[in-house]
Amino acid sequence: MWSVYFKGIAMGAADIVPGVSGGTIAFITGIYERLIVALSSLDRQCWLTFRERGLNGVWQHIDGTFLIILFAGILTSVISAARLISYLLDNHGIVLWSFFLGLILGSVVFIVKAMRAHNLSTWSGLVAGTLMAYAITELSPAEMVVTPVTLFISGAIAICAMILPGVSGSFLLLIMGMYGHVLGAVKEFDVLVLVIFCSGCLVGLLSFTHFLKWVLRRYHDVTLAVLTGFMLGSLNKVWPWKQTLEYRLDSHGEAVPLVQANIFPSTYEQLTGEPSAILWAIGAFVVGLSLVLAIEFLQQRKPS
């Protein structure tokens, strides 16, 4: 189960970055549908299983060992990587975004190959998912008043996005103006804020996964196509070179980007006077792409 733990670490690291989804990592590593089924098993059937088979039966029913190890990896990553991800975003953002760009593009090919059918329904789902995700990435961030209610609601919304490939829960937190508050609570280990936020996450997670399980069983390929479209549409957010058009003041009085536009590396150098780091970006892109191809190769070598 060490592999599950490390996949959890990768999911947690991805969820911290606004624009990248832990669901994408779950898809790439081949545990997405198992995760959805396990989470959706936390329902009324647990009580019936407990009466018939006891705690061991319930544990098997919910795939408890898998969930505990996976979420231990996610929690480990969120606690330990928050400062590292913040540092990389501030100081090596182009390289980090390039890595995720390669990761997501490779994932799109990976998921399309997993679809059993390629017809009008799946292609329509792909286009619809792409347009929806692109529209989300074009939303401008706002500043929400931080209260226990808004913390709870933002947690419920963000966790739904975090388990959708291509839709970033961190980015939705950014749009709602809650990203800085939540990341700060993780850094400072503000227990009260984290408990309220995680309670919202738990409620959102348990309710949304039932829906995902249902659509995956009834409309498997169309659902995969929509999720793949989400990943394609999210590339608008992941593009490494951006021009900041508007700024806003965060809760600490610091200027942070509000509205950004994608630009070419050469244009970035002209506008900012900073190097485009194009060679480092290409290297990071290749590493991300190669990582997906390596995972796919290992998955194919596993016995069915």
C-alpha positions, 0 to 999 in steps of 0.5 A: 500500500506504499504506492497508494500513500505516495499517490496521496502525497501527489494528490495533496501537492496538486490540490495546493496549486491553484489551477491543478486538481488532485483528481487529475493525479488520481486519474493518471495513477489509476485510482480515480474510480476506486476512490469514487466507489470507496467514498460513495460507500459511506452510506446507509448500507454501512449500518446494515453491513455492521449489523450483519458482518460487524466492523470488519464487514464495514471496513471491507465495504468502504475499502477502509485501508485504501481510504486511510492510507490515501488520505494520510498521504494527502494530509502529509503533503498538504501539511508539509508541502504548503510552504514549498508550493508557496515558495515555488509559485512565488520564485519559480512559477514558470517552471512549476506551471510548465511541469503541470502543463506537461502532466495535464496534456499527457493525462488527456491522452491517457484518459482518452485511451481509457474510453471504450467508445469514441462517438458523437456522445463522447466527443460532445461531452469532451467539448462541453467539459472543455468549455465549462472548465475554460469558463471557470478559469476566466472567472475573476477572484473576489474577496469573501468575508471569512466567517464559519459559514463561508469557511464551511461552504467554501470547503464543500465547494472546493472539495467537489472540484478537487475530485474532478480532474481538471477543475481545481479546488484551490482555484475555486478557493481563489475565486471565492477569495478564501485561498489565502485564508485557508493556506495561511491556516494550514501554515499556522496550524489554525485548528479552529479554521481547519476543523470548520473548513474540513467539515465542509469538505467532508459534507461536500465529498460524501454527497458529491461522490454518490452522484459521480459513482452513479454517472460513471456506472451509467454513462462511463465513457461520456463521463470520462469525456467530460472529465477529459474536457475539464482537463483541456479547458484548465490549460488556460489557467496553467499556461506559464507566461502571463501578463497581469492586467489588474491587481487587488489587495489581499487580507494582508494589504499586499498586491496580488494578481486579479486579472491575467492574460496568457502571452508568448514567452518573448512577449513576457520578456518584453513586458516584464523585463524578466527572463522567460526561462524557456529552456527550464520550462521546456525541461519541466514540461518534458518531465511532466509529460514523461512522468505520465507516459512512465505511469501508463507504461507501468500500468500496462505491465501490471497483470489484469 
